[in-house]
Amino acid sequence: MLKCRTLPNSVTLVSFLSACAHLGMVKDGERLFSMMRERYGIRLIMEHYACMVNLYGRAGSLDEAFDIIVNKMEFEAGPTVWGALLYGCYLHNNVDIGETAATRLFELEPDNEHNFELLIRIYCNAGRSKDVERIRLMMFERGLDL
C-alpha cells in the first residue's frame, strides 16, 4: 500500500491488527498500533483496542491485555474488547482475569450464552466444579440454554 502511496484507513488497520493477532505477530502489531496515530493520524476506535487485547490475549500476555482496558483506552471498553480478553483467559487458563472479564460481559450482554460458556470452560479447566455449577445456575435463572 505504501509503495503505491495509498495510506491505510481505520478499517484497513483493524484487518492488519487482526492478522497480527491470529499469526502471533506481537511485535509487528505493537509497532503498527503505535504508528496509527503518529504516522497515519488515525483516531483509535473500539475495534483497534479489541484487536490489541486479542493480540496480547492469544499470546498469553493477559496482564498487558488487561492494562490496555483499564489504563489506556480513552473510553469504556465494550463487549468486543472484554470478549477478546475472556477468550485469551480461556486459551491460557487465567481464572482471575477471566472472572473479571466475564463479570463485565454479564453486565454488558446479559443474554449472551457464549460468555457464560467460556467462563464455564475456564472453570472446568481449573477443576472448579462448584463454580461451574454456580454459572450454570446463573444461566438457568436467566433463561439461557445450558
For each residue, the residues with C-beta under 8 A, 3 or more apart:
1: 4 6 7 8 12
2: 5 6 7
3:
4: 1
5: 2
6: 1 2
7: 1 2 40
8: 1 12 13 16 40 42
9: 12 13 42
10: 13 14 42 43 45 48
11: 14 15
12: 1 8 9 15 16
13: 8 9 10 16 17 32 36 40 42 48
14: 10 11 17 18 47 48 51
15: 11 12 18 19
16: 8 12 13 19 20 32
17: 13 14 20 21 29 32 33 48 51 52 55
18: 14 15 21 22 51 54
19: 15 16 22 23 25
20: 16 17 23 25 26 28 29 32 51 55
21: 17 18 24 25 29 51 54 55 58
22: 18 19 58
23: 19 20
24: 21 58 59
25: 19 20 21 28 29
26: 20 29 30 55 56 59 61
27: 30 31
28: 20 25 31 32
29: 17 20 21 25 26 32 33 51 52 55
30: 26 27 33 34 55
31: 27 28 34 35
32: 13 16 17 20 28 29 35 36
33: 17 29 30 36 48 52
34: 30 31 37 38
35: 31 32 38 39 40
36: 13 32 33 39 40 42 44 48
37: 34 40 41 42 43 44
38: 34 35
39: 35 36
40: 7 8 13 35 36 37
41: 37
42: 8 9 10 13 36 37 48
43: 10 37
44: 36 37 48 49 74
45: 10 48 49
46: 49 50 75 77 78 80 81
47: 14 50 51 80
48: 10 13 14 17 33 36 42 44 45 51 52
49: 44 45 46 52 53 68 69 72 73 77 81
50: 46 47 53 54 78 80 81 83 84
51: 14 17 18 20 21 29 47 48 54 55 84
52: 17 29 33 48 49 55 56 65 68
53: 49 50 56 57 65 68 69 81 84 85 88
54: 18 21 50 51 57 58 65 84 87 88
55: 17 20 21 26 29 30 51 52 58 59 65
56: 26 52 53 59 61 62 64 65 68 88
57: 53 54 60 61 62 65 84 85 87 88 89 91 92
58: 21 22 24 54 55 87 88 91
59: 24 26 55 56
60: 57 88 91 92
61: 26 56 57 64 65
62: 56 57 65 66 85 88 89 92 94 97
63: 66 67 97
64: 56 61 67 68
65: 52 53 54 55 56 57 61 62 68 69 84 85 88 97
66: 62 63 69 70 85 97 100
67: 63 64 70 71 72
68: 49 52 53 56 64 65 71 72 73
69: 49 53 65 66 72 73 77 81 82 85
70: 66 67
71: 67 68
72: 49 67 68 69
73: 49 68 69 76 77 81
74: 44
75: 46
76: 73
77: 46 49 69 73 81 82 104
78: 46 50 81 82 108
79: 82 83 105 108 109 112
80: 46 47 50 83 84
81: 46 49 50 53 69 73 77 78 84 85
82: 69 77 78 79 85 86 101 104 105 108
83: 50 79 80 86 87 101 105 114 115
84: 50 51 53 54 57 65 80 81 87 88
85: 53 57 62 65 66 69 81 82 88 89 97 101
86: 82 83 89 90 98 101 102 105 115 118 119
87: 54 57 58 83 84 90 91 118
88: 53 54 56 57 58 60 62 65 84 85 91 92 94
89: 57 62 85 86 92 93 94 95 97 98 101 118 122
90: 86 87 93 98 118 121 122 125
91: 57 58 60 87 88
92: 57 60 62 88 89
93: 89 90 122 125 126
94: 62 88 89 97 98 122
95: 89 98 99 122 123 126 128
96: 99 100
97: 62 63 65 66 85 89 94 100 101
98: 86 89 90 94 95 101 102 118 119 122
99: 95 96 102 103 119
100: 66 96 97 103 104
101: 82 83 85 86 89 97 98 104 105
102: 86 98 99 105 106 115 116 118 119 122
103: 99 100 106 107
104: 77 82 100 101 107 108
105: 79 82 83 86 101 102 108 109 112 115
106: 102 103 109 110 115 116 138
107: 103 104 110
108: 78 79 82 104 105
109: 79 105 106 112 115
110: 106 107 142
111: 142 144
112: 79 105 109 115 116
113: 116 117 139 144 145
114: 83 117 118
115: 83 86 102 105 106 109 112 118 119
116: 102 106 112 113 119 120 135 138 139 144
117: 113 114 120 121
118: 86 87 89 90 98 102 114 115 121 122
119: 86 98 99 102 115 116 122 123 135
120: 116 117 123 124 132 135 136
121: 90 117 118 124 125
122: 89 90 93 94 95 98 102 118 119 125 126
123: 95 119 120 126 128 129 131 132 135
124: 120 121 127 128 129 132
125: 90 93 121 122
126: 93 95 122 123
127: 124
128: 95 123 124 131 132
129: 123 124 132 133
130: 133 134
131: 123 128 134 135
132: 120 123 124 128 129 135 136
133: 129 130 136 137
134: 130 131 137 138
135: 116 119 120 123 131 132 138 139
136: 120 132 133 139 140 146
137: 133 134 140 141
138: 106 116 134 135 141 142
139: 113 116 135 136 142 144 145 146
140: 136 137 143 144 146
141: 137 138
142: 110 111 138 139
143: 140
144: 111 113 116 139 140
145: 113 139
146: 136 139 140
